[in-house]
Amino acid sequence: MTTTMQHPEIDFYSSATASTAMATTTLTDLIEAIRSDEFANKIAKLRSTLAAGDDDGYAVAKKDLQAVSISGTCEGRRAKAIEEGRFSHSGFLQLDFDAADNVGWSVEEIVEILQAEPRIVAAFVSPSGHGVKGIARIPVCQTRDEHVAAFAAARNHFRSYNLTIDEACKDPVRLMFVSHDPGAWIDLDRTAVFEPLAGTPELKKDAKDFNKKGMVIKGGRSFTEITPEIAREMLAIIPSRPSYEQWIKIASAVWDALGESEGTAALCDWSPEEQPGEYASKYQHRLTDVHAATLVMLAKEHGWSPPPPVSMTSSTRKNAATPRTIEEAEEDPTCIPEHVFPVPAGEIGHDLAARHIFAVIGPTNRLFMRGTMVHEVAADDTDAFAMVPVAAKRLVSLIETFGAKVMRREAREDGTMRWRSATFPASSADVALSSDGARDYLPRIRQMVSSPVLIPDGDRGTAVIGKGYHPHAGGTFVTGGEEVQTVVLNEAIEILSDALVDFDFPDGGDASRAMASLISPAMKMGGWIDDDFPLDLAEADQSQSGKSFRFKMIHAIYREHPSAITQAAGGVGSLDERVSRALITGRPFISFDNFRGRMDSQIMETAIRGLGKVAARALRAEADIDVTPFLWQLSTNGAELTRDLANRAIITRIRKRSDNHSFKTYPEGDVVSHIKAHQPKYLGAVHAVIREWASQGRPLTTERRHDFRRWCQSMDWIVQNIFGLPPLLDGHREEQMRTANPRLQWLRDIARAIINSGYDGEPLTAADFGEASEDHDLPLPGAKTFSESIDMRVGRLLGRLFKDNEGDTISVDGMRITRVIAHDYDPIRKEHRERKQYLILTGEHHLNSVQNEEKNPVLI
């Protein structure tokens, strides 16, 4: 090997399909071009193609991008350049961090990790906008095997962060596409290299070898070794007996850290074997791509705090163990007095100051880490609690409320040091909020709820967590609520069934789904189901049917204030911005009320799809939000959903009661007022149902008719076996298909409108449908042709619907729309002609429709 070059040349190619380079360039010139607008138009088009869902189009167009060979230059063709000795190595290694391989990591977090690594000299956002390209220094390699061994060293290093590098980067002549990233960075003054690992070039070496030597955990905290004691400490805070997928992941991480013997002993203490030798049999099937860092990440999500960082100086450790007075501290340049928040200055840098400050603030449970940002829990303008990002100015005002004095260390005229009272600078507060000290010492927060939460405790046990902060589910803050009332199961069934007595559900499946919606929030808050939760969609046949009222009942049971989202389109008040604002606020229920038309929110679909995080952007606020704790609700008289959103929804239909229906009353008024007055009892009823399900071993049915299978199978068992209701998904697939079909949705809406207007069962024409469509402001789906009348458009629309249905009767939302052929005699033309007519059949109109058919013979 030769020494590492400071500014080597690399090859520049006109496209990925070019066989030879068109020129040579340098890494500095490449980064400058990526920062500029040189490739901006091409990259913008690529990202638009990808955002539109055209993955194939993106892959094809990407091949036309310019590219570079980061690891060196070739004399002539790239093919066989290494084997034929025509390749000159640059001492650079390409690192690709693809989004698909690094779920849960944001681009910003990956770049931050790269910038902190002294062997990385450059980084930028990939052409897709979702991944990161890094450039590492390695020795100038003479053979392919040396390059592969250096890649393996980098790969193993980043595995300790739980980050995955694309294996294709081990190819020295691999091309790297250009991109557009104004924030791309480069620092060629860094000279440290990833030394090639000894052993075989393909590095079949197990990851535990380097994890044992020392590992760095995402967020900056590091320690030298995961000992059996530390592993047991981490396991003790992770709930035992999780789902099998989570269990084998945890077990694999423990074995990676401790080996089979020590790891199995720790696992048996954490979650005892149900059968002798259970762990030994599973060791052979452990996940080889899961490493010790996974155990650390899971433990931190449940509130575990690692040992003090090894990066702390000896004087800092001494200061932490032995509090100093101000006089004693003045003798040590890096010693901070007890009960002092230091202003960064001189030997006391930003990192040391932040660690000292947040080590004090963390145990108070007043400030939290949410994603990569510091938050506090506070009441908003409506007196409802919300998660609020902490700005630098806010930290300046808060920092004086934790019982410590803000002081600055300064030099006297005689050269000795002294501590003087000071105000914490906003610039230093801004740095502190982004520091590793904040990430290391502040507790994590993932969900905020208003009432006590029932959580798993042991194999089949339960526990209730009340007001305050708890490490449950990655950080749960309970803002209040009275003690939950204990309710026996039979009473709980009666209480919850009685709450739904006044709703008119079209069939038993709707009643089952309504019952599930009362219990489902507690299942999510408590972390009972390891699966995504569906959108709760309430649909009514007409206004004032009770769809929004059902949601109010749910909010009352959990004492929650929902983030209500009204319909808007485009501009500052766009739907996605309103969704972003609700996500940032952090209240668990996000509710769309009386939504009409097409529901099209990319953020909402991404969130319900269970992808972990979304980038929420709203006026004066932005954050990367973990979306898994949220509960989504949508009430509508006929919203049009995308196919993906329909597949992720649970649709509960409600019919409007007749005007003479006598609704149940309570001393407090309606049922919502009654629930609010007795909220601890209603929440206790929900908890009683979950306790019964847990005591039975969390049984599932074999229901498979929904994308969110674990949720459906759990709730299906509950509604059938505890409440004696019909299967959860009876009749549901048809409703999903309708909500995702704009033509069928229009037919449902227009038929309902005609019935509600006093339909008498007489045959209808296309013109009748067109007139009703205009009267009820129900525009026809599809493009309008200039020459077509509304009658023609309706006829074409109905014809397509019946063709798709392959028959002359369409069933939709409890109605049957039947097409009949009427025969008329035209006295002028002296001929018979056929006319298409349509009957809307419901229970109350069936007899009249039969009579009409007798008067008008039809050909079906």
C-alpha positions in Angstrom: 0.0 0.0 0.0 1.1 3.6 -0.5 0.2 6.6 1.7 -3.2 8.3 1.4 -3.3 11.1 -1.2 -4.9 14.4 -0.1 -6.6 15.4 -3.4 -6.6 12.4 -5.8 -8.3 12.4 -9.1 -11.5 10.4 -9.8 -13.2 9.5 -13.1 -16.3 11.4 -14.3 -18.8 9.5 -16.6 -21.5 10.9 -18.8 -24.0 8.2 -17.6 -24.2 4.9 -15.8 -24.1 3.1 -19.1 -20.9 4.7 -20.3 -18.0 2.3 -20.6 -15.2 4.9 -20.4 -14.8 8.1 -18.5 -15.3 11.4 -20.3 -12.9 13.3 -17.9 -11.3 13.2 -14.5 -12.3 15.5 -11.6 -11.6 15.9 -7.9 -13.9 15.3 -4.9 -13.8 19.0 -4.2 -15.1 19.9 -7.7 -17.7 17.2 -7.4 -19.1 18.5 -4.1 -19.1 22.1 -5.4 -21.2 20.9 -8.4 -23.6 19.1 -6.2 -24.0 22.2 -4.0 -24.7 24.3 -7.1 -27.6 24.1 -9.5 -25.6 22.2 -12.1 -27.6 19.0 -11.6 -30.7 20.6 -10.0 -33.1 20.2 -12.9 -32.4 16.6 -13.5 -32.6 15.7 -9.8 -35.8 17.6 -9.4 -37.4 15.6 -12.2 -36.2 12.3 -10.8 -37.6 13.1 -7.4 -40.9 14.1 -8.9 -41.1 10.8 -10.8 -40.4 8.9 -7.6 -42.9 10.9 -5.6 -45.5 10.1 -8.2 -45.0 6.4 -7.5 -43.3 5.6 -10.8 -40.4 3.5 -9.5 -39.7 2.0 -12.8 -39.6 5.3 -14.5 -37.2 6.6 -11.9 -34.9 3.6 -12.3 -34.7 4.1 -16.1 -34.2 7.9 -15.9 -31.6 7.6 -13.2 -29.2 5.7 -15.6 -28.9 8.9 -17.7 -27.4 10.8 -14.7 -23.7 11.6 -14.7 -21.7 9.5 -12.3 -18.2 9.3 -10.8 -15.9 6.5 -9.8 -15.0 7.6 -6.3 -12.4 5.0 -5.6 -10.1 5.9 -8.6 -9.5 6.2 -12.3 -9.3 3.7 -15.2 -7.0 3.7 -18.2 -9.6 3.0 -20.9 -12.7 0.9 -20.2 -14.0 0.2 -16.7 -14.5 -3.5 -17.5 -11.7 -5.7 -16.1 -9.7 -2.5 -15.3 -8.5 -4.0 -12.0 -7.7 -7.4 -13.3 -5.7 -5.9 -16.2 -3.8 -3.5 -13.9 -5.4 -0.4 -15.4 -7.0 1.0 -12.2 -5.4 3.6 -10.0 -6.9 3.7 -6.5 -7.8 7.1 -5.0 -7.9 6.2 -1.3 -11.6 7.0 -1.2 -14.4 4.6 -0.4 -18.1 5.1 -1.4 -20.7 4.5 1.3 -24.4 4.2 0.3 -27.0 4.5 3.1 -30.2 3.6 1.4 -33.6 4.5 3.1 -34.9 1.0 2.6 -32.0 -0.5 4.6 -32.1 2.1 7.4 -35.7 2.4 8.4 -36.2 4.8 11.3 -33.2 6.9 10.4 -33.7 10.3 8.9 -31.3 11.8 6.3 -30.3 14.5 8.8 -29.4 11.9 11.5 -27.3 9.9 9.1 -25.4 13.0 7.9 -24.8 14.0 11.6 -23.3 10.6 12.3 -21.0 10.9 9.2 -19.9 14.4 10.1 -18.9 13.2 13.6 -16.7 10.4 12.2 -13.1 11.6 11.5 -12.6 9.0 8.7 -15.5 10.5 6.6 -14.5 13.4 4.4 -17.7 14.2 2.5 -21.4 13.5 2.5 -24.5 14.5 0.5 -28.2 13.5 0.0 -28.7 10.9 -2.7 -30.6 11.5 -6.0 -33.8 10.0 -4.5 -33.7 12.5 -1.6 -34.2 9.6 0.9 -30.7 8.2 1.2 -27.2 9.5 2.0 -23.9 9.2 0.1 -20.7 9.2 2.3 -17.1 9.3 1.2 -14.6 7.6 3.6 -10.8 7.7 3.6 -9.1 4.3 3.3 -5.5 3.4 2.4 -4.6 3.5 -1.3 -5.3 -0.2 -2.1 -3.2 -2.3 -4.5 -5.7 -5.1 -4.8 -9.5 -5.7 -4.9 -9.2 -7.7 -1.7 -7.6 -4.8 0.2 -10.4 -2.6 -0.9 -13.0 -5.1 0.2 -11.3 -5.5 3.6 -11.3 -1.7 4.1 -15.0 -1.7 3.1 -15.6 -4.4 5.8 -14.0 -2.2 8.4 -16.3 0.7 7.5 -19.4 -1.6 7.4 -18.7 -3.1 10.8 -18.1 0.4 12.3 -21.5 1.7 11.1 -23.2 -1.5 12.1 -22.5 -0.5 15.7 -24.9 2.4 15.1 -27.4 0.0 13.5 -26.7 1.6 10.1 -26.5 -0.5 7.0 -24.2 0.2 4.0 -25.0 -1.1 0.6 -22.9 -4.2 0.0 -22.2 -3.1 -3.6 -19.8 -0.5 -2.3 -17.2 -3.1 -1.9 -16.6 -2.9 -5.7 -13.7 -0.5 -6.3 -15.0 0.6 -9.7 -18.6 1.1 -8.6 -20.1 4.3 -10.0 -21.8 6.9 -7.8 -24.5 9.1 -9.2 -24.3 12.9 -8.9 -27.1 14.7 -7.0 -28.3 18.1 -5.9 -27.8 19.0 -2.2 -27.0 22.6 -1.2 -26.0 21.3 2.2 -23.4 18.9 0.9 -20.2 19.1 2.9 -16.5 18.2 2.5 -13.5 18.3 4.8 -10.3 17.0 3.1 -8.2 18.0 6.1 -9.3 14.8 7.7 -6.6 12.1 7.2 -7.7 9.2 9.4 -8.5 6.0 7.4 -10.5 2.8 7.8 -7.8 0.2 8.0 -8.6 -3.0 6.2 -9.7 -5.8 8.6 -7.5 -8.9 8.8 -8.8 -12.2 7.6 -10.8 -13.1 4.5 -11.7 -10.3 2.1 -15.4 -11.0 2.3 -15.3 -10.5 6.1 -17.4 -13.4 7.4 -16.2 -12.3 10.8 -19.0 -12.0 13.3 -20.0 -8.6 14.4 -19.6 -9.4 18.1 -15.8 -9.2 17.8 -15.9 -5.5 17.2 -19.0 -4.8 19.4 -17.1 -6.3 22.4 -14.1 -3.9 21.8 -16.3 -0.9 22.2 -19.4 0.5 20.5 -20.9 3.9 19.8 -24.6 4.2 20.3 -26.9 6.5 18.1 -27.1 9.7 20.0 -23.5 9.9 21.0 -23.3 7.8 24.1 -20.6 5.2 24.2 -19.1 2.6 26.5 -16.4 0.0 26.3 -18.3 -3.3 26.7 -21.7 -4.8 27.2 -21.1 -6.9 30.3 -23.7 -9.5 31.5 -24.6 -7.1 34.2 -25.3 -4.3 31.7 -27.2 -6.7 29.5 -29.4 -7.8 32.4 -30.0 -4.2 33.3 -31.2 -3.4 29.8 -33.4 -6.6 29.6 -35.0 -5.8 32.9 -36.6 -2.6 31.4 -37.8 -4.3 28.2 -41.2 -6.1 28.6 -40.9 -9.9 28.6 -42.8 -12.2 26.3 -43.3 -9.8 23.4 -44.3 -11.0 19.9 -42.2 -13.7 18.4 -40.6 -11.3 15.9 -39.6 -9.0 18.7 -38.5 -11.8 20.9 -36.1 -13.4 18.4 -34.7 -10.0 17.6 -33.9 -9.3 21.3 -32.5 -12.8 21.8 -30.3 -12.4 18.7 -29.0 -9.0 20.0 -28.2 -10.5 23.4 -26.4 -13.5 21.9 -24.4 -11.1 19.7 -23.3 -9.2 22.7 -22.6 -12.0 25.2 -22.3 -15.2 23.2 -24.5 -18.3 23.5 -23.8 -19.3 27.1 -23.9 -16.0 28.9 -26.6 -14.6 26.6 -28.9 -17.6 27.2 -28.5 -17.2 30.9 -29.4 -13.5 30.8 -32.4 -14.3 28.5 -33.7 -17.0 30.9 -33.6 -14.5 33.8 -35.5 -12.0 31.6 -38.1 -14.2 30.1 -38.1 -17.8 31.4 -38.3 -20.7 28.9 -41.8 -22.2 28.4 -40.1 -25.5 27.5 -36.6 -26.8 28.5 -34.0 -26.0 25.8 -36.2 -23.4 24.1 -33.4 -20.9 23.8 -30.8 -23.5 22.7 -33.0 -24.6 19.8 -33.6 -21.0 18.7 -29.9 -20.1 18.9 -29.3 -22.0 15.6 -32.0 -19.8 14.0 -30.8 -16.4 15.4 -30.9 -13.3 13.2 -27.3 -12.9 12.1 -27.9 -9.3 10.9 -29.1 -8.2 14.3 -26.3 -7.0 16.6 -25.7 -5.7 20.1 -26.6 -2.2 19.2 -30.2 -3.3 18.6 -30.4 -4.3 22.3 -29.1 -0.9 23.3 -31.6 0.9 21.1 -34.6 -1.1 22.4 -33.5 -0.6 26.0 -33.2 3.2 25.5 -36.7 3.2 23.9 -38.0 1.8 27.2 -36.2 4.4 29.4 -32.8 2.8 30.0 -29.8 5.2 30.5 -26.3 3.9 29.5 -23.3 4.3 31.8 -21.4 7.6 31.7 -19.6 8.2 28.3 -16.0 7.2 28.2 -15.3 10.6 26.5 -15.7 12.4 29.9 -12.4 13.7 31.3 -11.1 12.4 34.6 -11.8 15.8 36.2 -15.3 15.7 34.9 -15.8 12.2 36.4 -14.3 13.4 39.7 -16.6 16.4 39.6 -19.6 14.1 39.1 -18.6 11.9 42.0 -17.4 14.6 44.4 -19.4 17.9 44.4 -17.1 21.0 44.7 -17.7 24.4 46.2 -17.1 27.4 43.9 -13.8 28.0 45.7 -12.6 24.4 45.2 -13.7 24.4 41.6 -11.7 27.5 40.8 -8.5 25.4 41.2 -9.5 23.0 38.3 -10.1 24.5 34.8 -12.7 21.8 33.9 -14.3 21.4 37.3 -17.9 22.7 37.6 -19.2 23.6 41.0 -22.2 21.9 42.5 -25.6 23.6 41.7 -24.1 25.6 38.8 -25.2 25.6 35.1 -22.0 26.7 33.3 -21.9 29.1 30.4 -19.5 27.6 27.8 -16.2 29.5 27.9 -12.5 28.7 27.8 -11.8 25.1 28.9 -15.5 24.5 29.4 -16.8 23.8 25.9 -20.3 23.4 24.7 -20.4 19.7 25.0 -19.2 19.6 28.6 -21.6 22.4 29.6 -24.6 20.7 27.9 -23.8 17.4 29.6 -23.6 19.0 33.0 -26.9 20.9 32.5 -28.9 18.1 31.0 -27.7 15.6 33.6 -29.5 17.8 36.2 -32.6 18.5 34.0 -33.1 14.9 32.8 -34.3 13.4 36.2 -36.9 16.1 36.6 -38.9 14.8 33.7 -39.7 18.3 32.5 -37.9 18.3 29.2 -37.8 15.3 26.8 -36.2 14.2 23.6 -38.8 13.6 20.8 -37.0 12.3 17.8 -34.0 14.6 17.4 -35.6 17.7 19.1 -36.1 18.7 22.7 -39.8 19.1 23.8 -41.8 20.0 26.8 -45.4 19.1 27.7 -47.5 22.2 28.2 -51.1 23.3 28.0 -52.0 25.1 24.8 -54.5 27.9 24.1 -57.4 25.5 24.6 -56.1 24.2 28.0 -55.4 20.9 26.3 -51.9 19.5 26.7 -49.5 19.4 23.8 -45.9 18.6 23.0 -44.1 21.8 22.3 -40.6 22.0 20.7 -38.2 24.0 22.9 -36.6 26.9 21.2 -33.3 28.5 22.3 -35.1 31.5 23.9 -37.4 29.2 25.8 -34.5 27.2 27.2 -32.8 30.4 28.4 -35.9 31.2 30.5 -36.4 27.6 31.7 -32.8 27.0 32.6 -33.1 29.2 35.7 -36.0 27.2 37.2 -34.1 23.9 38.0 -32.5 25.1 41.2 -29.0 25.8 39.8 -27.3 29.1 39.2 -26.1 30.2 35.7 -22.5 31.2 36.1 -19.5 31.9 33.8 -15.9 31.1 34.6 -13.6 34.1 34.1 -10.0 35.1 34.8 -9.2 37.8 37.4 -6.6 40.5 36.8 -4.0 38.5 38.7 -4.6 35.5 36.4 -6.6 33.4 38.9 -10.0 32.1 38.0 -13.4 32.9 39.5 -17.1 32.0 38.9 -19.5 34.9 38.3 -23.3 35.0 37.9 -24.4 35.3 34.3 -27.3 34.9 31.9 -27.3 31.9 29.7 -26.7 33.1 26.0 -29.3 32.2 23.5 -26.6 31.1 21.1 -25.3 28.6 23.6 -28.8 27.4 24.3 -29.3 26.7 20.6 -26.1 24.6 20.6 -27.1 22.8 23.8 -30.5 21.8 22.3 -28.7 20.0 19.5 -26.0 18.4 21.7 -25.2 14.8 22.5 -25.7 15.8 26.2 -29.4 16.5 25.5 -29.8 13.2 23.7 -28.0 11.3 26.4 -29.5 12.6 29.5 -33.1 13.7 28.6 -35.7 11.0 28.8 -37.3 10.0 25.5 -41.0 10.8 24.9 -43.1 9.0 22.3 -46.7 9.4 23.3 -48.8 11.8 25.5 -52.1 10.7 26.9 -54.7 12.2 29.2 -55.7 9.3 31.4 -54.1 6.3 33.1 -52.9 3.5 30.7 -53.3 -0.3 31.1 -50.0 -1.9 30.1 -48.7 -5.5 30.0 -47.0 -6.7 33.2 -45.4 -10.1 33.0 -46.7 -13.0 30.8 -50.4 -12.5 31.4 -50.5 -9.7 34.0 -51.4 -6.1 33.7 -50.5 -2.8 35.4 -51.8 0.8 35.3 -49.5 3.8 34.9 -50.9 7.1 36.1 -50.0 10.8 36.0 -46.5 11.7 35.1 -43.7 10.3 33.0 -43.1 6.6 32.4 -40.6 4.8 30.1 -43.4 2.6 28.7 -43.5 2.3 24.9 -40.4 4.5 24.4 -41.7 7.2 26.7 -45.2 7.9 27.8 -46.4 11.0 29.6 -49.8 10.8 31.3 -51.1 14.4 31.8 -53.7 13.6 34.4 -56.9 11.7 35.0 -58.6 10.3 38.0 -57.8 6.8 39.3 -59.4 4.2 37.0 -62.5 2.5 38.6 -62.4 -1.3 38.9 -65.2 -2.9 36.9 -66.0 -6.6 36.7 -66.3 -8.1 33.2 -70.1 -8.6 33.0 -70.7 -5.0 34.1 -68.1 -3.8 31.6 -69.9 -5.6 28.8 -73.2 -4.0 29.8 -71.6 -0.5 30.2 -70.0 -0.5 26.7 -72.9 -2.2 24.9 -75.3 0.3 26.5 -73.2 3.2 25.2 -73.9 2.1 21.6 -77.6 1.3 22.0 -79.0 4.4 20.2 -76.9 3.9 17.0 -78.6 2.2 14.0 -76.0 0.0 12.4 -76.9 -1.5 8.9 -75.6 -4.9 9.9 -73.8 -6.8 12.7 -70.3 -6.2 11.2 -70.8 -2.5 11.7 -71.8 -3.0 15.3 -68.7 -5.1 15.9 -66.5 -2.5 14.4 -68.1 0.2 16.5 -67.4 -1.8 19.6 -63.8 -2.4 18.6 -63.4 1.4 18.1 -64.1 1.9 21.9 -61.4 -0.5 23.0 -58.8 0.0 20.3 -57.3 3.2 21.6 -56.4 1.6 25.0 -54.8 -1.3 23.0 -52.5 1.2 21.2 -51.7 3.3 24.2 -50.8 0.3 26.2 -48.7 -1.3 23.5 -50.8 -4.5 23.4 -50.7 -5.2 19.7 -47.5 -5.2 17.7 -49.0 -4.1 14.5 -50.3 -0.9 12.7 -53.8 0.3 13.7 -56.3 1.2 11.0 -58.0 4.5 10.2 -61.4 4.6 12.0 -63.8 5.7 9.3 -67.4 6.6 10.3 -69.8 6.8 7.4 -73.4 7.8 7.5 -76.3 7.7 5.1 -77.1 11.3 5.7 -76.1 14.2 8.0 -77.0 14.1 11.7 -76.7 10.3 11.9 -74.3 10.2 14.7 -70.9 9.5 13.0 -69.1 12.5 14.7 -71.0 11.7 17.9 -69.5 8.3 18.0 -66.0 9.8 17.9 -67.0 12.2 20.7 -67.9 9.2 22.8 -64.5 7.7 22.3 -62.7 11.0 23.2 -64.8 11.2 26.3 -63.9 7.7 27.4 -60.2 8.6 27.2 -60.6 12.2 28.4 -58.9 13.4 25.2 -59.0 16.6 23.2 -58.6 15.6 19.6 -56.7 17.5 17.0 -59.6 18.4 14.8 -58.8 18.9 11.1 -61.2 20.7 8.8 -61.2 20.4 5.0 -58.9 22.8 3.1 -57.1 22.7 -0.2 -53.7 24.2 -1.2 -51.7 27.2 0.1 -50.8 27.8 3.7 -53.8 26.0 5.0 -53.3 22.9 3.0 -54.5 19.5 4.3 -50.9 18.2 4.8 -50.0 21.3 6.8 -53.0 20.8 9.1 -52.0 17.2 9.5 -48.4 18.3 10.3 -49.6 20.7 12.9 -51.6 18.0 14.6 -48.6 15.6 14.6 -46.4 18.2 16.1 -49.0 18.9 18.9 -48.8 15.2 19.8 -52.3 14.6 21.1 -53.2 10.9 20.3 -56.4 11.5 18.3 -56.3 13.2 14.9 -59.9 13.6 13.7 -61.2 14.7 10.3 -64.8 15.8 10.7 -67.4 15.6 7.9 -64.9 15.2 5.1 -66.2 15.3 1.6 -64.6 14.5 -1.8 -61.2 13.0 -2.3 -59.0 12.3 0.8 -55.5 12.8 -0.5 -52.9 13.5 2.2 -49.4 12.0 1.6 -48.4 12.5 5.2 -51.5 10.8 6.5 -51.1 7.8 4.1 -47.4 7.5 5.1 -48.3 7.6 8.8 -51.1 5.0 8.6 -48.8 2.8 6.5 -46.7 2.5 9.6 -43.4 3.8 8.2 -42.2 5.1 11.6 -41.4 8.7 11.0 -42.6 11.6 8.8 -41.2 15.1 8.3 -44.0 17.4 9.6 -43.8 21.0 8.5 -46.3 23.6 9.7 -46.2 27.4 10.2 -43.3 28.3 12.5 -42.7 24.6 13.5 -41.2 21.5 12.0 -40.1 18.2 13.3 -39.5 14.6 12.4 -42.4 12.8 14.1 -42.7 9.2 15.1 -46.3 8.6 13.9 -46.9 5.2 15.4 -48.7 6.4 18.6 -51.4 8.3 16.8 -55.1 7.3 16.3 -56.7 8.5 13.1 -60.4 9.1 12.7 -62.5 10.2 9.7 -66.2 11.0 9.6 -67.9 11.4 6.2 -71.1 11.1 4.2 -69.1 9.8 1.3 -65.4 10.6 1.1 -63.4 9.1 -1.8 -60.3 7.3 -0.5 -57.2 6.2 -2.4 -56.9 2.4 -2.8 -54.1 2.3 -0.2 -56.0 4.3 2.3 -59.1 2.2 1.9 -57.1 -0.9 2.5 -55.9 0.6 5.8 -59.3 1.8 7.0 -62.0 0.1 9.2 -65.3 1.4 7.9 -68.3 1.6 10.3 -71.6 2.7 8.8 -74.4 4.4 10.7 -78.0 5.1 9.5 -80.0 8.1 10.7 -82.7 7.3 13.2 -86.2 8.4 12.3 -87.4 11.7 13.7 -89.7 10.0 16.2 -87.0 7.8 17.7 -86.7 8.2 21.5 -83.0 8.5 22.4 -81.8 7.4 25.8 -81.3 10.2 28.3 -79.2 10.5 31.5 -79.2 12.9 34.4 -76.3 14.7 32.8 -78.0 14.9 29.4 -76.9 12.8 26.4 -74.5 9.8 26.6 -71.4 11.8 25.9 -72.2 14.1 28.9 -72.9 11.0 30.9 -69.5 9.4 29.9 -67.6 12.6 30.9 -69.3 12.6 34.3 -68.3 8.9 34.9 -65.2 8.7 32.8 -63.1 6.5 35.3 -65.9 3.9 35.2 -66.1 3.8 31.4 -62.3 3.6 31.1 -62.4 0.9 33.8 -64.8 -1.0 31.6 -62.4 -0.9 28.7 -59.6 -2.1 30.9 -61.7 -5.0 32.2 -62.2 -6.2 28.6 -58.5 -6.0 27.9 -57.6 -7.8 31.1 -59.9 -10.6 30.2 -58.3 -10.9 26.7 -54.8 -10.8 28.3 -55.7 -13.4 30.9 -56.8 -15.7 28.1 -53.3 -15.4 26.5 -54.1 -12.7 24.0 -55.9 -15.1 21.6 -56.4 -14.3 17.9 -58.9 -15.5 15.3 -57.9 -16.6 11.8 -59.3 -13.5 10.2 -57.2 -12.6 7.1 -59.4 -10.1 5.2 -57.5 -6.9 6.2 -54.0 -5.6 5.7 -53.6 -4.9 9.5 -53.9 -8.6 10.4 -52.8 -8.6 14.0 -55.1 -5.8 15.0 -58.1 -7.4 13.2 -57.4 -10.9 14.6 -57.2 -9.5 18.2 -60.2 -7.3 18.0 -62.2 -9.9 16.1 -61.6 -12.4 19.0 -62.7 -9.7 21.6 -66.0 -8.7 19.8 -67.0 -12.3 19.2 -66.0 -14.0 22.4 -66.5 -11.3 25.0 -69.4 -9.3 23.5 -71.0 -12.1 21.5 -71.1 -9.9 18.3 -70.7 -11.1 14.7 -67.3 -11.3 13.0 -65.5 -8.0 12.8 -65.1 -7.9 9.0 -68.4 -9.3 7.8 -69.4 -7.1 4.8 -66.3 -5.0 5.1 -64.4 -5.8 1.9 -67.3 -4.4 -0.2 -67.2 -1.1 1.7 -63.5 -0.8 1.2 -63.8 -1.4 -2.5 -66.6 1.2 -2.8 -64.7 4.0 -0.9 -61.8 3.6 -3.3 -64.0 3.7 -6.4 -65.2 7.2 -7.2 -67.9 6.0 -9.6 -69.3 3.6 -7.1 -69.1 6.2 -4.4 -71.0 8.7 -6.5 -73.7 6.0 -7.1 -74.0 5.4 -3.4 -74.2 9.2 -2.6 -76.7 10.0 -5.3 -79.0 7.0 -4.5 -78.9 8.0 -0.8 -79.8 11.6 -1.8 -82.7 10.5 -4.0 -84.1 8.2 -1.2 -83.8 11.0 1.4 -85.7 13.3 -0.9 -88.7 11.1 -0.8 -88.1 8.5 -3.5 -91.4 6.6 -4.1 -90.0 3.6 -6.0 -90.8 4.7 -9.5 -88.3 3.9 -12.3 -85.6 6.6 -12.8 -83.9 7.8 -16.0 -80.3 9.0 -16.5 -81.8 12.5 -16.7 -83.3 12.0 -13.2 -79.9 11.1 -11.8 -78.4 14.1 -13.5 -80.9 16.5 -12.1 -80.5 15.0 -8.6 -76.7 15.3 -9.0 -77.0 19.0 -9.6 -79.7 19.6 -6.9 -77.6 17.9 -4.2 -74.2 19.2 -5.4 -72.8 15.8 -6.1 -70.5 16.3 -9.1 -70.0 13.4 -11.5 -66.6 11.8 -11.3 -64.3 11.7 -14.4 -63.5 14.3 -17.0 -66.2 16.3 -18.7 -66.4 16.3 -22.5 -67.5 19.7 -23.9 -70.1 18.2 -26.3 -71.7 15.9 -23.7 -74.8 16.8 -21.8 -75.2 15.8 -18.2 -77.7 13.1 -19.2 -75.2 11.6 -21.6 -72.5 11.7 -18.9 -74.8 10.0 -16.4 -75.7 7.3 -18.9 -72.1 6.6 -19.8 -71.2 6.5 -16.0 -74.0 4.1 -15.2 -73.1 1.9 -18.2 -69.5 1.6 -17.0 -70.7 0.7 -13.5 -73.0 -2.1 -14.6 -70.4 -3.4 -17.1 -67.8 -3.6 -14.2 -70.3 -5.3 -12.1 -71.1 -7.8 -14.9 -74.8 -7.7 -14.3 -77.9 -5.6 -14.0 -78.0 -5.1 -10.2 -75.4 -3.3 -8.2 -75.4 -3.7 -4.4 -73.9 -0.7 -2.5 -74.2 0.3 1.2 -77.4 -1.7 1.8 -79.1 -0.6 -1.4 -79.7 -2.4 -4.8 -79.7 -0.3 -7.9 -81.3 -2.4 -10.7 -81.2 -1.6 -14.4 -84.4 -2.4 -16.3 -85.4 -2.1 -20.0 -88.7 -0.3 -20.7 -90.4 -0.8 -24.1 -92.2 2.2 -25.5 -94.1 2.7 -28.7 -93.2 5.8 -30.8 -96.4 6.8 -32.7 -94.6 9.2 -34.9 -91.9 6.8 -36.0 -94.3 3.9 -35.6 -91.8 1.7 -34.0 -90.9 0.3 -30.6 -87.9 1.6 -28.7 -86.0 0.5 -25.6 -85.2 2.9 -22.7 -82.9 2.1 -19.8 -84.5 2.8 -16.4 -83.2 2.3 -12.9 -84.8 1.2 -9.6 -83.4 1.8 -6.2 -84.4 -1.0 -4.0 -84.2 -0.8 -0.2 -86.2 -2.6 2.5 -89.0 0.0 2.5 -89.3 0.3 -1.2 -89.1 -3.3 -2.2 -92.9 -3.9 -2.5 -93.4 -0.7 -4.6 -90.6 -1.7 -6.8 -92.1 -5.1 -7.5 -95.4 -3.5 -8.4 -93.6 -1.2 -10.8 -91.9 -4.2 -12.4 -95.4 -5.8 -13.0 -96.6 -2.6 -14.6 -93.5 -2.3 -16.8 -92.3 -5.6 -18.2 -88.5 -5.8 -18.3 -85.9 -7.8 -20.0 -83.1 -8.6 -17.6 
